[in-house]
Amino acid sequence: MTTQMQYARKGVITEAMKTVAEQEGLPAETIRAGVAEGTIAICCNINHKNLVPCGVGKGLRVKVNANIGTSSAFPDPEPELRKLAAAVEAGADAVMDLSTGDNITGSRRAIIAASGVMVGTVPLYQAAVEAILKHGAVVDMTKEELFDVIRMQAQDGADFLTIHCGINRQVLKQLTEEGRVMDVVSRGGSFITGWMLHNDAENPLYEYYDELLDICEEYDVTISLGDGLRPGCLADATDRAQIQELLNLGELTQRAWARGVQVMVEGPGHVPFDQIPANMRLQKSLCHGAPFYVLGPLVTDVAPGYDHITAAIGGTLAAVNGADFLCYVTPAEHLGLPDLQDVREGVVATRIAAHAADLARGNKAAWAWDNAMAAARKRLDWPEQLRLAIDPVKAREYRSQKNADDEEACSMCGDYCAVKIVGRYLEERKQKQK
C-alpha cells in the first residue's frame, strides 16, 4: 500500500488531495507539498469507502471533531449513530468513536459505515475492556492483545488512531517526582500508566512503535499521537511530565514520517488562558510543524455545565497560535455522557471557536462568510441572515419566537433600529445629491 504521504513525496497529486484542494480553495500542489512535508494530514483509511477526504493542518480551515461512543452505563450503539448524524448536521468535520460499552466492534463498524466524515478511534479502550473481560484486569493485557485490536480497528476503516505512545519510563519518572493535583485524567493514559507501573515494564506502544507503523502504513492510517498526560486541571498545566511526553511525541513524529505515515499530535487539556500561546508554539516547534489537535483547551475548572464555552474560549486562542484541529467539549463534560442536544451545542460552540480563529488567520473563505452576513444585516435581509447563520436552526427559532412575521427590524430595538434609522437618512442624502 502507498500512503498519501508517500504519494506526495513522489510528486503524485491523489484524488484525495484534489478534493481537499477544492474544499479549501487552494492549488492542489499546495496540498501535495503540505502532505509531503507532514504539515498537512489527510486522514483517509483505504477501507473507509464512503469517506469524503478532509485535510487538517497548515494553511487550511481549522477543523472540528465530535466525540461519540457507548459507555458501560449506556452500552446501546443506536443512540451513537443518531449522535453521529447530529454532529455531521451541525458541521463536524470528524467524529471519534470512544466506545467502551458492549459490542465495541459492532458499534465502530456501524459508525464507520454510516460516516462520510473521517472517523478516529482509541484502540487502547477496546483492548482494556477486553482485558478486563478475559483476565479480570487491564494490567494483565498482553502486548499481542493490544496490537491485535490496533490491527482490527485499522482493517475496519478507522481514519486516525489515537495511540498513547509518548508515555515511557522517563515520563513516568517526571510524573511521580513532580507530583500533580489531578495525576492522570486521560483514560488511555491511565490504562497504559497503570499497566506500566504494575508490570514494571516499558510502554509496549513506545517499545514496539515500528510494529505500529507497519499497521498504519498498510492501511494508510494517520497516527494521532495521544497526550496521555495532558493536564486535567489548570494547576497541572505545562509541567515537566507534559513537556517530557511532548518531547517524545516529537521524536515519534519524525519516525513515522520516515516511514511515510501521516501524523497528528494531540495537546492539552486544561490550560490557563495566558499559557495557551506558549503551549501551542512549543508543540509546533518540538513536533516539527505536524498538525496539532487540542481538546479545548479549557481555561477554567469551575464551569461544569458550561464547559463548551470554556473550551471555545481556549480553542480560539489555541487555533490562532497554531492548533489545526479542535475537539469539541459539550455542556455535559465532567458530568455525564452527552445527549443529542449536548452534541449539537458542543459542535456549534467549537465551530464558532474555529471560525473566529480562521478570521484571525486570514482565511479568505471565512472573511467572505462574515462579510456576506454583514451585508445581509445592513439590508435587514432576514432570510439571507438565517441562511448564513452558523446554526440556522437555532437562529430561525429565535427569529420566529421573538418577532412578528412582518417585522422588518428585530424586537430588541423595534422602531429604534439603528441600522434602519441610519440607512433611511443615508438614502435620503444620496437622493438629494443626485
C-alpha positions in Angstrom: 0.0 0.0 0.0 1.2 3.5 -0.8 0.2 6.2 1.7 -0.9 9.7 0.9 2.4 10.9 2.3 4.4 8.5 0.1 2.4 9.6 -3.0 3.0 13.2 -2.2 6.8 12.7 -1.8 6.8 11.1 -5.3 5.1 14.2 -6.7 1.8 12.5 -7.2 -1.4 14.5 -6.6 -4.0 12.0 -5.5 -7.8 12.3 -5.8 -7.9 12.9 -2.0 -5.5 15.8 -2.4 -7.6 17.2 -5.2 -10.8 17.0 -3.1 -9.1 18.8 -0.2 -7.7 21.5 -2.5 -11.2 22.1 -3.9 -12.7 22.3 -0.4 -10.0 24.8 0.8 -9.9 26.9 -2.4 -6.1 26.2 -2.7 -4.0 24.8 -5.5 -3.7 21.0 -5.4 0.1 21.4 -5.5 -0.1 23.3 -2.2 -1.9 20.4 -0.6 0.6 17.9 -2.0 3.5 19.8 -0.7 2.0 20.1 2.8 1.3 16.3 2.9 4.8 15.6 1.7 6.4 17.6 4.5 3.9 16.5 7.1 2.3 19.8 7.9 -1.0 18.7 6.4 -2.6 15.3 7.1 -5.4 13.8 5.0 -6.9 11.1 7.3 -8.4 8.6 4.8 -8.1 4.9 5.6 -8.2 2.8 2.4 -11.1 0.8 3.9 -13.3 3.7 4.7 -15.3 3.5 1.5 -17.8 6.4 1.8 -15.4 8.9 3.1 -15.2 12.5 1.7 -11.5 13.3 2.4 -10.7 16.3 4.5 -7.4 18.0 5.3 -6.0 19.1 8.6 -3.1 21.4 9.0 -1.1 24.4 8.0 -2.9 26.9 5.8 -6.2 25.1 6.0 -9.5 25.9 7.7 -9.5 24.9 11.4 -11.4 21.6 11.7 -13.8 20.3 14.4 -14.1 16.9 15.9 -17.0 15.4 17.9 -16.6 12.6 20.3 -19.3 9.9 20.4 -19.5 6.3 21.6 -21.0 4.0 24.1 -20.1 3.6 27.8 -20.6 0.9 30.3 -23.6 2.9 31.7 -25.1 3.4 28.2 -24.0 0.4 26.0 -26.6 0.7 23.2 -24.9 1.8 19.9 -28.1 3.1 18.3 -28.1 6.5 20.1 -24.5 6.9 19.0 -25.5 6.7 15.3 -28.0 9.4 16.0 -25.3 11.5 17.6 -23.1 10.9 14.5 -25.9 12.3 12.3 -26.5 15.3 14.7 -22.7 16.1 14.8 -22.4 16.0 11.0 -25.6 18.0 10.5 -24.2 20.6 12.9 -21.0 20.8 10.9 -18.4 18.5 12.5 -15.5 17.6 10.2 -14.8 14.4 12.1 -16.0 12.1 14.8 -14.2 9.9 17.3 -15.8 6.6 18.4 -14.7 6.3 22.1 -17.0 3.3 22.8 -16.3 1.3 26.0 -19.8 -0.4 26.2 -21.0 -3.8 24.9 -20.1 -4.8 21.3 -17.4 -2.2 20.7 -16.5 -3.8 17.4 -20.1 -3.7 16.1 -20.6 -0.1 17.2 -17.4 1.0 15.5 -18.2 -0.7 12.2 -21.6 0.8 12.2 -20.3 4.3 12.8 -17.6 4.0 10.1 -20.1 2.5 7.6 -22.5 5.4 8.3 -20.0 8.2 8.3 -18.9 10.3 5.4 -16.5 12.3 7.6 -13.3 10.9 9.0 -13.5 8.6 12.0 -11.0 8.3 14.8 -10.7 5.6 17.5 -8.7 4.9 20.6 -7.7 1.2 20.3 -6.5 1.1 23.9 -10.1 1.5 25.1 -11.2 -1.7 23.5 -8.1 -3.6 24.4 -8.6 -2.6 28.1 -12.3 -3.6 28.1 -11.4 -7.0 26.6 -8.6 -7.5 29.0 -10.9 -7.0 31.9 -13.4 -9.4 30.5 -10.7 -12.0 29.8 -8.2 -11.5 32.6 -10.1 -9.5 35.2 -7.8 -6.5 35.0 -6.4 -4.1 32.4 -2.8 -4.6 33.8 -3.0 -8.3 32.6 -3.4 -7.2 29.0 -0.7 -8.6 26.7 1.2 -6.7 24.0 -0.2 -9.1 21.4 -3.8 -8.5 22.5 -3.2 -4.7 22.3 -1.7 -4.9 18.8 -4.4 -7.3 17.6 -7.0 -4.6 18.4 -5.0 -1.9 16.7 -4.8 -4.0 13.5 -8.5 -4.8 13.7 -9.5 -1.2 14.0 -7.2 -0.2 11.1 -8.8 -3.0 9.0 -12.3 -1.8 9.9 -11.5 1.6 8.3 -10.6 4.0 11.2 -9.0 7.0 9.5 -6.9 8.0 12.5 -6.0 6.1 15.7 -5.1 7.9 18.9 -2.2 6.0 20.3 -0.6 6.8 23.7 3.0 6.2 22.6 4.6 9.1 24.3 4.4 7.8 27.9 7.6 5.9 28.7 9.6 5.3 31.8 11.2 8.7 31.7 7.8 10.4 31.5 6.6 8.4 34.5 9.6 9.4 36.5 8.8 13.0 35.8 5.2 12.4 36.8 5.9 10.7 40.1 8.8 13.1 41.1 7.0 16.3 40.4 3.5 15.4 41.7 0.2 16.6 40.3 -3.1 17.7 41.7 -5.1 15.5 39.2 -2.4 12.9 38.3 -3.6 11.3 35.0 -7.1 12.2 33.6 -6.8 10.6 30.1 -8.5 7.3 30.1 -5.9 5.9 27.7 -3.1 7.5 29.6 -4.4 5.9 32.9 -4.7 2.5 31.3 -1.1 2.5 30.0 0.3 4.2 33.1 -1.3 1.6 35.4 -0.1 -1.2 33.1 3.5 0.1 33.2 3.5 0.6 37.0 2.0 -2.8 37.7 4.2 -4.7 35.3 7.3 -2.6 35.9 7.8 -2.6 32.1 8.2 -0.2 29.2 5.1 1.0 27.4 4.6 -1.5 24.5 3.3 1.2 22.3 6.6 3.0 22.6 8.8 -0.1 22.7 7.2 -1.7 19.6 6.5 1.5 17.7 7.8 0.2 14.5 5.2 -2.6 14.5 2.6 0.1 14.9 3.9 1.9 11.9 3.7 -1.3 9.9 0.0 -1.4 10.5 -0.6 2.3 9.8 1.4 2.1 6.6 -0.6 -0.9 5.4 -4.0 0.8 5.7 -2.8 4.5 5.3 -4.0 5.2 8.9 -3.0 8.6 10.4 -1.4 8.3 13.8 -2.8 10.7 16.3 -0.1 10.8 18.9 -2.1 10.9 22.2 -1.3 13.1 25.1 -1.8 10.6 27.9 -0.5 13.1 30.5 -2.5 16.1 29.4 -3.3 18.4 32.3 -6.7 17.7 33.9 -6.8 21.0 35.8 -5.1 24.4 35.5 -2.7 23.7 38.3 -1.1 20.8 36.3 -0.6 22.7 33.1 2.8 22.9 31.4 4.6 20.7 33.9 7.6 18.5 33.4 5.6 15.4 32.7 3.5 17.1 30.0 6.6 18.5 28.3 8.6 15.3 28.5 5.8 13.4 26.8 5.7 16.1 24.2 9.5 15.7 23.6 8.8 12.0 23.0 6.0 12.8 20.6 8.4 15.0 18.5 10.7 12.0 18.1 7.9 9.7 17.3 6.6 12.1 14.7 9.9 12.0 12.8 10.0 8.2 13.0 6.5 8.0 11.5 7.3 10.5 8.7 10.4 8.5 7.8 8.1 5.6 7.0 5.6 7.8 5.1 3.0 7.6 7.8 0.9 10.7 8.4 0.8 12.2 12.0 -1.3 14.5 14.1 -0.2 15.4 17.6 -2.7 15.8 20.4 -2.4 18.5 23.0 -3.9 19.8 26.3 -6.3 19.8 28.1 -6.9 22.3 30.9 -4.6 25.3 30.4 -4.7 28.9 31.8 -5.5 31.4 29.1 -2.1 33.1 29.3 -0.2 29.8 28.8 -2.0 28.7 25.7 0.1 30.6 23.1 3.3 29.2 24.6 1.9 25.7 24.7 0.9 25.8 21.0 4.2 27.3 19.8 6.2 24.8 21.8 4.3 21.9 20.3 4.7 23.2 16.8 8.5 23.6 17.4 9.1 20.3 19.1 6.9 18.3 16.7 8.2 19.9 13.5 5.0 21.6 12.4 2.8 18.5 12.5 -0.9 19.2 12.7 -1.9 19.9 16.3 -5.2 18.5 17.7 -6.4 20.0 21.0 -9.2 19.3 23.5 -10.4 22.8 24.3 -8.1 23.9 25.9 -10.4 24.6 28.9 -9.5 27.9 30.5 -11.1 27.4 33.9 -12.0 24.4 36.1 -15.2 25.8 37.7 -17.8 25.8 34.9 -19.4 22.4 34.7 -22.5 22.6 32.5 -20.8 25.4 30.5 -17.6 23.7 29.5 -18.4 24.1 25.8 -17.9 27.8 26.4 -14.7 27.5 28.5 -13.3 25.2 25.7 -14.4 27.6 22.9 -12.6 30.5 24.6 -9.4 28.4 24.8 -9.9 26.9 21.4 -9.9 30.2 19.5 -6.7 31.3 21.2 -5.1 27.9 20.5 -6.0 27.9 16.9 -4.8 31.5 16.4 -1.5 30.3 17.7 -1.1 27.2 15.6 -3.7 24.5 16.6 -5.3 23.0 13.5 -8.0 20.7 14.8 -10.3 21.4 17.8 -12.0 18.5 19.6 -15.4 19.7 20.9 -16.3 19.8 24.5 -20.0 19.6 25.4 -22.0 21.1 28.2 -22.0 17.6 29.7 -18.2 17.4 30.1 -17.2 16.3 33.6 -20.9 15.5 34.3 -22.0 12.6 32.1 -22.4 11.1 28.7 -23.6 13.8 26.2 -27.1 13.5 24.6 -28.1 14.7 21.2 -28.6 18.3 22.3 -25.2 18.3 24.0 -23.6 17.1 20.9 -25.2 19.8 18.8 -24.2 22.5 21.2 -20.7 21.2 21.5 -20.2 21.1 17.8 -21.6 24.6 17.2 -19.6 26.2 20.1 -16.4 24.6 18.7 -17.2 25.7 15.2 -17.6 29.2 16.4 -14.2 29.0 18.0 -12.6 27.6 14.9 -14.2 30.2 12.6 -13.1 33.0 14.9 -9.6 31.7 14.6 -9.9 31.3 10.8 -10.8 35.0 10.6 -7.7 35.9 12.7 -5.6 33.6 10.5 -6.7 35.5 7.4 -8.8 32.7 5.8 -10.4 34.2 2.7 -13.5 32.0 2.8 -14.1 32.8 6.5 -13.9 36.6 5.7 -16.3 36.2 2.7 -18.8 34.5 5.0 -18.7 37.2 7.6 -18.8 40.0 5.0 -21.9 38.4 3.5 -23.6 38.3 6.8 -22.8 42.0 7.4 -24.2 42.9 4.1 -27.4 41.0 4.8 -27.8 42.7 8.2 -27.4 46.1 6.6 -30.2 45.2 4.2 -32.3 43.7 7.0 -32.5 40.7 4.8 -33.7 38.1 7.3 -33.9 35.1 5.0 -30.3 35.6 4.0 -29.1 36.2 7.6 -30.8 32.9 8.7 -29.2 31.1 5.8 -25.8 32.4 6.6 -26.0 31.6 10.4 -23.6 29.1 11.7 -26.6 27.4 13.4 -29.6 28.2 11.1 -31.9 26.0 13.2 -31.4 28.0 16.4 -31.4 31.3 14.6 -34.8 30.6 12.9 -36.3 29.5 16.2 -35.2 32.8 17.9 -36.4 34.9 15.0 -39.8 33.3 14.9 -40.4 33.2 18.7 -39.4 36.8 19.3 -40.7 38.7 16.3 -43.8 39.2 14.3 -43.7 37.6 10.8 -43.8 41.0 9.1 -41.4 42.8 11.4 -38.6 44.4 9.4 -36.3 45.1 12.4 -36.0 42.8 15.4 -37.8 43.1 18.7 -34.6 44.2 20.5 -34.7 47.7 19.0 -38.1 47.7 17.3 -38.9 51.2 15.9 -35.5 52.4 17.1 -33.4 50.0 15.0 -30.0 51.8 14.4 -29.5 50.1 11.0 -32.9 51.1 9.8 -32.7 54.7 11.0 -29.2 55.5 9.7 -29.9 53.6 6.5 -33.0 55.8 5.9 -31.1 59.1 6.3 -28.2 57.9 4.3 -30.6 57.0 1.5 -32.2 60.5 1.7 -28.8 62.2 1.5 -27.9 60.0 -1.5 -31.1 61.0 -3.3 -30.5 64.8 -2.6 -27.1 64.6 -4.1 -28.3 63.2 -7.4 
